Amino acid sequence: MRDVAIVAFAQTDHLRRTDELSEVEMLMPVLHEVLDATGLRTSDIGFTCSGSSDYLAGRAFSFTMALDGVGAHPPISESHVEMDGAWALYEAWVKIQTGEADTALVYAYGKSSPGQVRDVLTRQLDPYYTAPLWPDSVALAALQAQALIDAGDTDEDALTAIAARSRAAASDNPHAQLSGDVPAGDYLVRPLRTGDCPPIGDGAAAVILAAGDTARALCERPAWIRGIDHRIEAHGLGVRELTDSPSTRLAAERAGVFERPVDTAELHAPFSSQEVVLRKALGLDGRVRVNPSGGALAANPLMAAGLIRLGEAAARIHRGESDRALAHATSGPCLQQNLVAVLEGESTHA
């Protein structure tokens, strides 16, 4: 296996609306930022991969327009996933493992403001039995939260505390959409209050991956990807145990999470109740700092929030604030599909 690291990370300020910006205009500053951080030019990048959703944009093959921000001429080696950018990072990591590239640019973006996100996300459900009922993402998360409460795994006060802790941590994050003292709010769908749910907004993020000595030349303290894996659970919600996440646990096992303790965990938990599920699946105790960036409860740009978890974990390693970090991304209803990565600083590399 080739040593591959995240050597640069950038993200936009996450806002409720960016009506004045197109996806390309929103994306270009973060692309320039990661390239400038490494001193690379577009022509130096061996592979480019992006994550976005045509459903959010409302038009087919919308990702091709975003390539204007990258610069597709002269021709580049490029790919796209109709998923969160964390899975684009996984594809880029595989590409580097094959030896076909030494560097990769990964980016993701999402503008949720033009449409109704709760309606849009129903389109990812089972098309025969579930989607025709139009259960929205908040209602499904509320079913999961109630199952956790009924099982004795949490209660409403504990969920409120998770949301409050996350947004307090986000006070140190200049890119966060929500931070500080955010009220718990009214019930949106019981038992979830507005404070238990992620903000709706627009944003983008980008990272650069590099292999071996190239990574060391580009970054003073690269965040080495020591393990990465993703797993998926059944499409039918009725055959799943919603209080647990076996796919997260299996991905973590394959990524090497349980080999040694981590000091930081960036969890993609859009709803406060989902942090409870993930902590249990990953065996995280009070010694692990969870979501020091504020997590998805502070900013949740669809299709980019998972990539941001990887970027935030890497940035802490870059700054020397973490030695071994866990990064998690999710896709689908109630944590259906999960990606887990272990990142380490140079000093912890055996």
VEXDREN-2710 file (C-alpha; in Angstrom, 1 decimal):
% VEXDREN-2710
k/r/px/py/pz
1/MET/0.0/0.0/0.0
2/ARG/1.2/3.5/-0.8
3/ASP/1.4/6.1/1.9
4/VAL/-1.2/8.8/1.0
5/ALA/-1.9/12.0/3.0
6/ILE/-4.2/14.9/3.0
7/VAL/-1.9/17.9/2.5
8/ALA/-4.3/20.8/2.2
9/PHE/-7.9/21.6/3.1
10/ALA/-10.1/24.6/2.5
11/GLN/-13.8/25.3/2.9
12/THR/-16.2/28.2/2.3
13/ASP/-18.0/30.1/5.0
14/HIS/-21.3/28.2/5.2
15/LEU/-24.3/30.4/4.7
16/ARG/-28.1/30.0/4.7
17/ARG/-28.3/31.4/1.2
18/THR/-25.9/32.3/-1.5
19/ASP/-28.3/33.5/-4.2
20/GLU/-25.7/35.8/-5.7
21/LEU/-23.3/33.0/-6.4
22/SER/-23.4/30.1/-8.9
23/GLU/-21.9/26.7/-7.9
24/VAL/-18.7/27.6/-9.8
25/GLU/-18.4/31.0/-8.1
26/MET/-18.8/29.4/-4.7
27/LEU/-16.3/26.7/-5.5
28/MET/-13.4/28.6/-7.1
29/PRO/-12.1/30.3/-3.9
30/VAL/-11.6/27.0/-2.1
31/LEU/-9.9/25.5/-5.1
32/HIS/-7.5/28.4/-5.3
33/GLU/-6.9/28.2/-1.6
34/VAL/-5.8/24.5/-1.6
35/LEU/-3.6/25.0/-4.7
36/ASP/-2.0/28.0/-3.2
37/ALA/-1.3/26.2/0.1
38/THR/0.7/23.6/-1.7
39/GLY/2.1/25.7/-4.5
40/LEU/0.6/23.4/-7.1
41/ARG/-0.9/24.4/-10.4
42/THR/-3.9/22.6/-12.0
43/SER/-1.5/21.0/-14.4
44/ASP/0.4/19.4/-11.5
45/ILE/-2.7/17.5/-10.3
46/GLY/-2.7/13.8/-11.4
47/PHE/-6.4/13.2/-10.8
48/THR/-9.5/15.3/-10.0
49/CYS/-12.6/13.9/-8.4
50/SER/-15.8/15.7/-7.2
51/GLY/-18.9/15.0/-5.2
52/SER/-22.3/16.7/-5.7
53/SER/-26.0/16.0/-6.4
54/ASP/-28.0/16.8/-9.6
55/TYR/-31.1/16.7/-7.4
56/LEU/-29.9/19.8/-5.5
57/ALA/-28.9/21.6/-8.6
58/GLY/-32.1/20.7/-10.4
59/ARG/-30.4/19.7/-13.7
60/ALA/-28.7/16.7/-15.1
61/PHE/-24.9/16.4/-15.2
62/SER/-24.6/19.7/-13.3
63/PHE/-21.2/18.7/-12.1
64/THR/-19.8/19.4/-15.6
65/MET/-20.4/23.1/-15.1
66/ALA/-18.4/23.1/-11.9
67/LEU/-15.4/21.9/-14.0
68/ASP/-15.2/25.5/-15.2
69/GLY/-13.8/26.3/-11.8
70/VAL/-11.1/23.6/-12.1
71/GLY/-10.1/24.3/-15.7
72/ALA/-10.7/21.3/-17.9
73/HIS/-8.3/22.4/-20.7
74/PRO/-5.8/21.1/-21.4
75/PRO/-7.7/17.8/-20.7
76/ILE/-7.5/16.4/-17.2
77/SER/-8.1/13.0/-15.6
78/GLU/-11.4/13.5/-13.9
79/SER/-14.2/11.6/-12.2
80/HIS/-17.4/12.4/-10.3
81/VAL/-19.5/10.7/-7.6
82/GLU/-23.2/11.4/-7.1
83/MET/-22.5/11.3/-3.3
84/ASP/-20.8/13.3/-0.6
85/GLY/-17.3/14.3/-1.4
86/ALA/-15.9/11.9/1.2
87/TRP/-16.6/9.1/-1.4
88/ALA/-14.8/11.2/-4.0
89/LEU/-11.8/11.3/-1.7
90/TYR/-12.1/7.5/-1.4
91/GLU/-12.0/7.1/-5.2
92/ALA/-9.0/9.5/-5.4
93/TRP/-7.2/7.5/-2.7
94/VAL/-7.8/4.3/-4.7
95/LYS/-6.5/6.0/-7.9
96/ILE/-3.3/6.9/-6.1
97/GLN/-3.0/3.4/-4.8
98/THR/-3.0/2.1/-8.3
99/GLY/0.1/4.2/-9.1
100/GLU/-1.7/6.1/-11.9
101/ALA/-1.4/9.4/-10.0
102/ASP/0.7/10.9/-7.2
103/THR/-1.5/13.8/-6.4
104/ALA/-5.3/14.4/-6.5
105/LEU/-7.7/17.3/-6.1
106/VAL/-11.0/16.4/-4.4
107/TYR/-13.8/18.9/-4.0
108/ALA/-17.5/18.9/-3.1
109/TYR/-20.3/21.4/-3.1
110/GLY/-24.0/21.8/-2.4
111/LYS/-26.5/24.6/-2.6
112/SER/-29.5/23.5/-0.5
113/SER/-31.1/27.0/-0.4
114/PRO/-33.0/26.9/-3.8
115/GLY/-35.2/23.9/-2.9
116/GLN/-36.9/22.0/-0.2
117/VAL/-34.2/19.7/1.2
118/ARG/-36.6/17.5/3.2
119/ASP/-38.5/16.8/0.0
120/VAL/-35.4/16.3/-2.1
121/LEU/-33.9/13.7/0.2
122/THR/-37.0/11.5/-0.1
123/ARG/-35.8/10.6/-3.6
124/GLN/-33.0/8.4/-2.1
125/LEU/-35.4/6.1/-0.4
126/ASP/-36.6/2.7/-1.6
127/PRO/-38.7/3.7/-4.7
128/TYR/-41.3/1.0/-4.4
129/TYR/-42.4/0.9/-0.7
130/THR/-41.0/3.9/1.1
131/ALA/-40.5/6.9/-1.3
132/PRO/-44.2/7.0/-2.4
133/LEU/-45.0/7.8/1.2
134/TRP/-42.7/10.8/1.2
135/PRO/-41.3/10.4/4.7
136/ASP/-38.8/13.3/4.9
137/SER/-35.3/13.2/6.4
138/VAL/-36.3/14.8/9.7
139/ALA/-39.2/12.4/10.3
140/LEU/-37.0/9.4/9.7
141/ALA/-34.3/10.8/12.0
142/ALA/-37.1/11.3/14.6
143/LEU/-38.0/7.7/14.3
144/GLN/-34.4/6.8/15.0
145/ALA/-34.2/9.2/17.9
146/GLN/-37.4/7.8/19.5
147/ALA/-36.0/4.3/19.1
148/LEU/-32.9/5.3/21.0
149/ILE/-35.0/6.9/23.8
150/ASP/-37.2/3.8/24.0
151/ALA/-34.1/1.6/24.2
152/GLY/-32.8/3.7/27.1
153/ASP/-29.7/4.9/25.1
154/THR/-30.5/8.6/25.5
155/ASP/-33.2/11.1/26.4
156/GLU/-34.2/14.5/25.2
157/ASP/-32.0/16.4/27.7
158/ALA/-29.0/14.5/26.5
159/LEU/-29.8/15.3/22.9
160/THR/-30.1/18.9/23.7
161/ALA/-26.7/18.8/25.5
162/ILE/-25.0/17.2/22.4
163/ALA/-26.4/20.0/20.2
164/ALA/-25.3/22.7/22.7
165/ARG/-21.8/21.3/23.0
166/SER/-21.3/21.1/19.3
167/ARG/-22.4/24.7/18.6
168/ALA/-20.3/25.9/21.6
169/ALA/-17.3/24.2/20.0
170/ALA/-18.1/25.9/16.7
171/SER/-17.5/29.3/18.3
172/ASP/-13.9/28.7/17.3
173/ASN/-14.8/27.8/13.7
174/PRO/-15.0/30.9/11.5
175/HIS/-16.7/28.9/8.8
176/ALA/-19.6/27.6/10.9
177/GLN/-23.2/28.6/10.0
178/LEU/-24.5/28.2/13.6
179/SER/-22.3/28.7/16.7
180/GLY/-22.5/29.7/20.3
181/ASP/-25.7/29.8/22.3
182/VAL/-28.4/28.4/19.9
183/PRO/-31.8/27.8/21.5
184/ALA/-33.1/24.2/21.6
185/GLY/-36.2/25.5/19.9
186/ASP/-39.7/24.0/19.3
187/TYR/-40.4/20.4/18.3
188/LEU/-39.9/19.9/14.6
189/VAL/-40.9/16.2/14.6
190/ARG/-41.0/14.7/18.1
191/PRO/-38.7/14.0/19.9
192/LEU/-36.4/16.2/17.7
193/ARG/-36.4/20.0/18.3
194/THR/-35.0/22.5/15.8
195/GLY/-31.8/22.6/17.8
196/ASP/-31.3/18.8/17.3
197/CYS/-31.4/19.2/13.5
198/PRO/-28.7/20.5/11.1
199/PRO/-28.9/24.0/9.5
200/ILE/-29.8/24.2/5.9
201/GLY/-27.2/26.1/3.9
202/ASP/-24.8/26.4/1.0
203/GLY/-21.1/25.5/1.0
204/ALA/-18.1/23.9/-0.6
205/ALA/-14.8/22.2/0.4
206/ALA/-11.7/20.9/-1.2
207/VAL/-8.7/18.8/-0.2
208/ILE/-5.5/17.8/-2.0
209/LEU/-4.1/14.3/-1.6
210/ALA/-0.5/13.3/-2.3
211/ALA/1.6/10.2/-2.0
212/GLY/4.9/9.5/-0.1
213/ASP/7.7/12.0/-0.5
214/THR/5.5/14.3/-2.6
215/ALA/3.2/14.7/0.4
216/ARG/6.2/15.5/2.6
217/ALA/7.4/18.1/0.2
218/LEU/4.0/19.8/0.0
219/CYS/3.1/19.9/3.7
220/GLU/5.1/20.3/6.9
221/ARG/3.0/17.7/8.7
222/PRO/0.9/15.6/6.4
223/ALA/-2.3/13.9/7.7
224/TRP/-1.6/10.3/6.6
225/ILE/-4.6/8.1/5.7
226/ARG/-3.7/5.0/7.7
227/GLY/-6.9/3.3/6.9
228/ILE/-10.2/4.0/5.1
229/ASP/-13.2/1.9/4.4
230/HIS/-17.0/2.3/3.7
231/ARG/-19.9/0.0/4.2
232/ILE/-23.6/0.1/3.5
233/GLU/-26.7/-1.3/5.3
234/ALA/-30.0/-2.6/3.9
235/HIS/-32.1/-0.1/1.8
236/GLY/-35.3/-1.1/3.7
237/LEU/-35.6/0.8/7.0
238/GLY/-37.8/-1.9/8.4
239/VAL/-35.1/-4.5/8.4
240/ARG/-32.5/-2.4/10.2
241/GLU/-31.8/-1.9/13.9
242/LEU/-31.9/1.9/14.0
243/THR/-30.3/2.1/17.4
244/ASP/-27.0/0.6/16.1
245/SER/-24.8/1.1/13.1
246/PRO/-23.1/-2.2/12.1
247/SER/-21.8/-0.6/8.9
248/THR/-20.0/2.1/10.8
249/ARG/-18.5/-0.5/13.1
250/LEU/-17.3/-2.8/10.3
251/ALA/-15.8/0.2/8.3
252/ALA/-14.0/1.3/11.5
253/GLU/-12.7/-2.2/12.1
254/ARG/-11.4/-2.5/8.5
255/ALA/-9.9/1.0/8.7
256/GLY/-8.0/0.1/11.9
257/VAL/-9.8/2.4/14.3
258/PHE/-9.7/-0.2/17.1
259/GLU/-6.0/-0.9/16.9
260/ARG/-5.0/2.1/18.9
261/PRO/-7.0/4.9/20.6
262/VAL/-7.7/8.1/18.7
263/ASP/-7.6/11.5/20.3
264/THR/-10.1/13.3/18.0
265/ALA/-13.2/12.2/16.1
266/GLU/-15.0/14.2/13.5
267/LEU/-18.4/12.5/13.1
268/HIS/-20.8/13.3/10.3
269/ALA/-23.9/13.3/12.6
270/PRO/-26.5/15.7/11.1
271/PHE/-28.9/15.0/14.0
272/SER/-27.9/15.0/17.6
273/SER/-29.4/11.5/18.1
274/GLN/-27.0/10.2/15.4
275/GLU/-24.0/11.1/17.5
276/VAL/-25.3/8.7/20.1
277/VAL/-25.4/5.8/17.6
278/LEU/-22.0/6.6/16.2
279/ARG/-20.3/6.9/19.6
280/LYS/-21.6/3.5/20.5
281/ALA/-20.6/1.9/17.2
282/LEU/-17.1/3.4/17.4
283/GLY/-16.5/2.8/21.1
284/LEU/-15.7/6.5/21.7
285/ASP/-15.4/7.5/25.4
286/GLY/-15.0/10.8/27.2
287/ARG/-11.2/10.9/26.4
288/VAL/-11.9/11.5/22.7
289/ARG/-12.7/15.0/21.6
290/VAL/-15.7/14.7/19.4
291/ASN/-16.5/17.3/16.7
292/PRO/-14.2/20.1/17.9
293/SER/-15.2/22.0/14.7
294/GLY/-18.9/21.8/15.7
295/GLY/-19.7/19.1/13.2
296/ALA/-22.7/18.9/11.0
297/LEU/-24.9/20.6/13.7
298/ALA/-22.9/23.7/13.0
299/ALA/-22.7/23.5/9.2
300/ASN/-24.2/20.9/7.0
301/PRO/-23.7/21.7/3.3
302/LEU/-25.1/18.7/1.6
303/MET/-22.6/16.7/-0.5
304/ALA/-19.7/18.4/1.3
305/ALA/-20.3/17.9/5.0
306/GLY/-18.7/14.4/5.0
307/LEU/-15.6/15.7/3.1
308/ILE/-15.4/18.5/5.6
309/ARG/-15.1/16.0/8.5
310/LEU/-12.1/14.5/6.8
311/GLY/-10.7/17.9/6.1
312/GLU/-11.2/19.2/9.7
313/ALA/-9.5/16.1/11.1
314/ALA/-6.6/16.5/8.8
315/ALA/-6.3/20.2/9.6
316/ARG/-5.9/19.4/13.3
317/ILE/-3.1/17.1/12.4
318/HIS/-1.5/19.8/10.2
319/ARG/-1.6/22.2/13.1
320/GLY/-0.2/19.7/15.6
321/GLU/-3.4/19.6/17.6
322/SER/-4.0/15.9/17.0
323/ASP/-1.8/12.9/16.4
324/ARG/-4.4/10.2/15.6
325/ALA/-7.9/11.2/14.4
326/LEU/-11.0/9.4/13.2
327/ALA/-13.1/10.9/10.4
328/HIS/-16.5/9.7/9.5
329/ALA/-19.0/10.5/6.7
330/THR/-22.5/9.2/6.1
331/SER/-25.0/9.1/3.3
332/GLY/-28.6/8.0/3.1
333/PRO/-31.4/7.9/5.7
334/CYS/-30.6/7.1/9.3
335/LEU/-26.9/6.5/8.8
336/GLN/-27.5/4.0/6.0
337/GLN/-24.0/4.2/4.4
338/ASN/-20.9/5.1/6.4
339/LEU/-17.2/5.8/5.6
340/VAL/-14.5/5.8/8.3
341/ALA/-10.9/6.9/8.0
342/VAL/-8.0/7.0/10.4
343/LEU/-5.6/9.9/10.0
344/GLU/-2.2/10.2/11.7
345/GLY/0.6/12.7/11.9
346/GLU/4.1/11.9/10.8
347/SER/5.4/11.3/14.4
348/THR/2.9/8.4/14.9
349/HIS/3.9/6.6/11.7
350/ALA/5.5/3.3/12.5
END
